[in-house]
Amino acid sequence: MDPTHDNWKKVEENLNSFLGTVSEQCQSILSFSYSYLPQYLRSCFLYVGGFPEDMEIKVSKLIRLWIAEQFVKARSSKRVEVVAEEYLEELIDRSLILAGKQRANGRMRTCKIHDLLRQLCLREAHTENVVHFMNENVPMSSEVIYDQRRVIVLSGLQDPQVYPTRHSSVITSITRTFIRAQDNYFRGHSISITSSIVSQFKLLKVLDVLSVGNDFCCVIPQLVHLRYVAAEIGKALSLAKLRNLETIILVSLDPTTVKQPLDIWRMTEIRHLDIRWPLYICNPLLVENHMTLYMSDPLELEQPLFLNNLQTLHLHDSSFVSEIIRRTPNLKKLKILHNSGHPYWHDFLYALILLEELETLHIELDFLFTDLETFDVMIFSGYNFPPNLKKLTLSRTRLPWDVMNLLANIPNLEVLLKADNAFNGTDWILDKDVVFRKLNYLQIISAYLVRWEAGSDNFPMLEKLLLYGLDELEEIPESIGEIMTLKLIQIHCYGEKNGSGVEISAKKIQEEQESLGNYELQVQIT
């Protein structure tokens, strides 16, 4: 065939026809996979189509959205979050969703969906009227989505053109879900999605407009059916009427403003609370006193205000933090930013033992200790930590390395992350009786550590060792390579040194293990 323009045109047409046929065949095969899905998984799968292509979807967010949508049904005595994870694993086992990044403990952090499967989601969601996907680049009146139960605005390069309906005073929208999806690349201010638009959806149960960049403090209190809210606000707002809320994610538009109280103590369904400075939780004692004074019948307050369903809490510095902990006994995950010089700092640490269900703890101080000699390091003894704690992150605590050895007393600790300036001092010496029995992941970042003495018996279950910014460390203990479970040593030096002690010793450990026939150990140096 002569390479003329007409002949190449025919090749192009044939190729497009062939690719179109292949795509149709793939869609047909994938449709069979969907048709055999159990009913309880179908809505969960179609919902994933609302996330942009190639996006790493946070598993925690996806699960909370599924629960708020009431897609997840209770199974025996399991928490709904556990059941939702089982749903996700079923979809992954069926190859309808792809597993993404892992957490330090091996559990899924993110998941993804293939573009062909996402196209299937979009098509089936439209057919079954499960979710209405609205393209930001297409102007659309809110009248068009008034009869849609779930609306997900897909992000694009332009601002979504959403206009108020002309009949808002007459027609009640049936919309229960309004989400502005956010991809990994486009995060922008939206001038079209405003409080006036959202206020028309009176029956909303799920509102996620965190990526919009507008103030929604006026409309949120009106949406009394909300189960899930993620938004930015310009000032404090009342949540007193929102008794069904399960997930609250609120960010202040202006973090320089004065502290803004948030009363959440009568919201008994709340499961996940993430509020950022300057928002803070009200003192429950003051709320109780106020209720007693102003209730028509003081006997209505029969029991103290407890949040027994709360599992995730992000908390900032508070003078009554120990009281908050006492009233949230079933927390699974706690992150706290605290002032180390605050007189209630010790009270917080001693109160941690009350959280018997706590599995993940993140402590970050907002300034460094000025007088370590007066600090009672025994307060960090493992015996003062919750017995079920599995993951501990310390940042800017500047504790002596001796405290690190005390943490070995936490019986179920699996993951230990020590971020910037978590520990202070040049020497970390572990005696033989210091044993981290279940620790499988150890990460140390930006510590001025020079000498480290340890044996394989100190970390019998260690799988991953990550050392970032330890440019002054003379060497990794040679016996670390003798840990039978060790799979990875990852080194990242911040300085401009070539061939630092930590790098040389890591390579030496790998060479020694390979000489013994162990080719499983990976050493990564960046």
SULSUL-V894868 format. One record per residue. N is the residue number from 0. OMEGA is omega as a letter, one per 30 degrees, with the letter a starting at -180 (* if undefined). BURIAL is + if it has 24 or more other C-alpha atoms within 12 Angstrom, else -. Layout:
n={N & N}
omega={OMEGA & OMEGA}
burial={BURIAL & BURIAL}
This chain:
n={0 & 1 & 2 & 3 & 4 & 5 & 6 & 7 & 8 & 9 & 10 & 11 & 12 & 13 & 14 & 15 & 16 & 17 & 18 & 19 & 20 & 21 & 22 & 23 & 24 & 25 & 26 & 27 & 28 & 29 & 30 & 31 & 32 & 33 & 34 & 35 & 36 & 37 & 38 & 39 & 40 & 41 & 42 & 43 & 44 & 45 & 46 & 47 & 48 & 49 & 50 & 51 & 52 & 53 & 54 & 55 & 56 & 57 & 58 & 59 & 60 & 61 & 62 & 63 & 64 & 65 & 66 & 67 & 68 & 69 & 70 & 71 & 72 & 73 & 74 & 75 & 76 & 77 & 78 & 79 & 80 & 81 & 82 & 83 & 84 & 85 & 86 & 87 & 88 & 89 & 90 & 91 & 92 & 93 & 94 & 95 & 96 & 97 & 98 & 99 & 100 & 101 & 102 & 103 & 104 & 105 & 106 & 107 & 108 & 109 & 110 & 111 & 112 & 113 & 114 & 115 & 116 & 117 & 118 & 119 & 120 & 121 & 122 & 123 & 124 & 125 & 126 & 127 & 128 & 129 & 130 & 131 & 132 & 133 & 134 & 135 & 136 & 137 & 138 & 139 & 140 & 141 & 142 & 143 & 144 & 145 & 146 & 147 & 148 & 149 & 150 & 151 & 152 & 153 & 154 & 155 & 156 & 157 & 158 & 159 & 160 & 161 & 162 & 163 & 164 & 165 & 166 & 167 & 168 & 169 & 170 & 171 & 172 & 173 & 174 & 175 & 176 & 177 & 178 & 179 & 180 & 181 & 182 & 183 & 184 & 185 & 186 & 187 & 188 & 189 & 190 & 191 & 192 & 193 & 194 & 195 & 196 & 197 & 198 & 199 & 200 & 201 & 202 & 203 & 204 & 205 & 206 & 207 & 208 & 209 & 210 & 211 & 212 & 213 & 214 & 215 & 216 & 217 & 218 & 219 & 220 & 221 & 222 & 223 & 224 & 225 & 226 & 227 & 228 & 229 & 230 & 231 & 232 & 233 & 234 & 235 & 236 & 237 & 238 & 239 & 240 & 241 & 242 & 243 & 244 & 245 & 246 & 247 & 248 & 249 & 250 & 251 & 252 & 253 & 254 & 255 & 256 & 257 & 258 & 259 & 260 & 261 & 262 & 263 & 264 & 265 & 266 & 267 & 268 & 269 & 270 & 271 & 272 & 273 & 274 & 275 & 276 & 277 & 278 & 279 & 280 & 281 & 282 & 283 & 284 & 285 & 286 & 287 & 288 & 289 & 290 & 291 & 292 & 293 & 294 & 295 & 296 & 297 & 298 & 299 & 300 & 301 & 302 & 303 & 304 & 305 & 306 & 307 & 308 & 309 & 310 & 311 & 312 & 313 & 314 & 315 & 316 & 317 & 318 & 319 & 320 & 321 & 322 & 323 & 324 & 325 & 326 & 327 & 328 & 329 & 330 & 331 & 332 & 333 & 334 & 335 & 336 & 337 & 338 & 339 & 340 & 341 & 342 & 343 & 344 & 345 & 346 & 347 & 348 & 349 & 350 & 351 & 352 & 353 & 354 & 355 & 356 & 357 & 358 & 359 & 360 & 361 & 362 & 363 & 364 & 365 & 366 & 367 & 368 & 369 & 370 & 371 & 372 & 373 & 374 & 375 & 376 & 377 & 378 & 379 & 380 & 381 & 382 & 383 & 384 & 385 & 386 & 387 & 388 & 389 & 390 & 391 & 392 & 393 & 394 & 395 & 396 & 397 & 398 & 399 & 400 & 401 & 402 & 403 & 404 & 405 & 406 & 407 & 408 & 409 & 410 & 411 & 412 & 413 & 414 & 415 & 416 & 417 & 418 & 419 & 420 & 421 & 422 & 423 & 424 & 425 & 426 & 427 & 428 & 429 & 430 & 431 & 432 & 433 & 434 & 435 & 436 & 437 & 438 & 439 & 440 & 441 & 442 & 443 & 444 & 445 & 446 & 447 & 448 & 449 & 450 & 451 & 452 & 453 & 454 & 455 & 456 & 457 & 458 & 459 & 460 & 461 & 462 & 463 & 464 & 465 & 466 & 467 & 468 & 469 & 470 & 471 & 472 & 473 & 474 & 475 & 476 & 477 & 478 & 479 & 480 & 481 & 482 & 483 & 484 & 485 & 486 & 487 & 488 & 489 & 490 & 491 & 492 & 493 & 494 & 495 & 496 & 497 & 498 & 499 & 500 & 501 & 502 & 503 & 504 & 505 & 506 & 507 & 508 & 509 & 510 & 511 & 512 & 513 & 514 & 515 & 516 & 517 & 518 & 519 & 520 & 521 & 522 & 523 & 524 & 525}
omega={l & a & l & a & a & l & l & l & l & l & a & a & l & a & l & l & l & a & l & l & l & l & l & l & l & l & l & l & a & l & l & l & a & a & l & l & l & a & a & l & a & a & l & a & a & a & a & l & l & l & a & l & l & a & l & a & l & a & a & l & a & a & l & l & l & a & l & l & a & l & a & a & a & l & a & a & a & l & a & l & l & l & l & l & l & l & a & l & l & l & l & l & l & l & l & l & a & l & a & a & l & l & l & a & l & l & a & l & a & l & a & l & l & a & l & l & l & l & l & l & a & a & a & l & l & a & a & l & l & a & l & l & a & a & a & a & a & l & a & l & l & l & a & a & a & a & l & a & a & a & l & l & a & a & l & a & a & l & l & a & l & a & l & l & l & a & a & a & a & a & l & a & l & a & a & a & l & a & l & a & a & l & a & a & a & l & a & l & l & a & a & l & a & l & a & l & a & a & l & a & a & a & a & l & a & l & l & l & a & a & a & l & l & a & a & a & a & a & a & a & a & a & a & a & a & l & a & l & l & a & l & a & a & a & a & a & l & l & a & a & a & a & a & a & l & l & l & l & a & l & l & l & a & a & a & a & l & a & a & a & l & a & a & a & l & a & a & a & a & a & a & a & l & l & a & l & g & l & l & a & l & l & a & l & l & l & l & l & l & l & l & a & a & l & l & l & a & a & l & l & a & a & l & a & l & l & a & a & a & a & a & a & l & a & l & a & a & l & l & a & l & l & l & a & a & a & l & a & a & l & l & a & a & l & a & l & a & l & a & l & a & a & a & a & l & l & l & a & l & a & a & a & a & a & a & a & a & l & a & a & l & l & l & l & a & l & a & l & l & a & a & a & a & a & a & a & a & l & l & l & a & a & l & a & l & a & a & a & a & a & a & l & l & a & l & l & l & l & l & a & l & l & l & l & l & a & l & l & l & a & a & a & a & a & l & a & l & a & a & l & l & a & a & l & a & a & l & a & l & l & a & a & l & a & l & a & a & a & l & a & l & l & l & a & l & l & l & a & a & a & l & l & a & l & a & a & l & a & a & a & a & l & a & l & a & a & a & l & l & a & a & a & a & l & l & l & a & a & l & l & a & l & a & a & a & a & a & l & a & a & l & a & a & a & a & a & l & l & l & a & a & l & a & a & l & l & l & l & a & l & l & a & l & l & l & l & l & l & a & a & l & l & a & a & a & *}
burial={- & - & - & - & - & - & - & - & - & - & - & - & - & - & - & - & - & - & - & - & - & - & - & - & - & - & + & - & - & + & - & - & + & + & - & - & - & - & - & - & + & + & + & + & + & + & + & + & + & + & + & + & + & + & + & + & + & + & + & + & + & + & + & + & + & + & + & + & + & + & + & + & + & - & - & - & - & - & - & + & + & - & + & + & + & + & + & + & + & - & + & - & - & - & - & + & + & + & + & - & - & - & - & + & + & - & - & + & + & + & + & + & + & + & + & + & + & + & + & + & + & + & + & + & + & + & - & - & - & + & + & + & + & + & + & + & - & - & - & - & - & + & + & - & + & + & - & + & + & + & + & + & + & + & + & + & - & - & + & + & + & + & + & + & + & - & - & - & - & - & - & + & + & + & + & + & + & + & + & + & + & + & - & - & - & - & - & + & + & + & - & + & + & + & + & + & + & + & + & + & + & + & + & + & + & + & + & + & + & + & + & + & + & + & + & + & + & + & + & + & + & + & + & + & + & + & + & + & + & + & + & + & + & + & + & + & + & + & + & - & - & + & + & + & + & + & + & + & + & + & + & + & + & - & - & - & - & - & - & + & + & + & + & + & + & + & + & + & + & + & + & + & + & + & + & + & + & + & + & + & + & + & + & + & - & - & + & + & - & - & - & - & - & - & - & - & - & - & - & - & - & - & - & + & + & + & + & + & + & + & + & + & + & + & + & + & + & + & + & + & + & + & + & + & + & + & + & + & + & + & + & + & + & + & + & + & + & + & + & + & - & - & - & - & + & + & + & + & + & + & + & + & + & + & + & + & + & + & + & + & + & + & + & + & + & - & - & - & + & - & - & - & - & - & - & - & + & - & + & + & + & + & - & + & + & + & + & + & + & + & + & + & + & + & + & + & + & + & + & + & + & + & + & + & + & + & + & + & + & + & + & + & + & + & + & + & + & + & + & + & + & + & + & + & + & - & - & + & + & + & - & - & - & + & + & + & + & + & + & + & + & + & + & + & + & + & + & + & + & + & + & + & + & + & + & + & + & + & + & + & + & + & + & + & + & + & + & + & + & + & + & + & + & + & + & + & + & + & + & + & + & + & + & - & + & + & + & + & + & + & + & + & + & - & - & - & - & - & - & + & + & + & + & + & + & + & + & + & + & + & - & - & + & - & - & - & - & - & - & - & + & + & + & - & + & -}
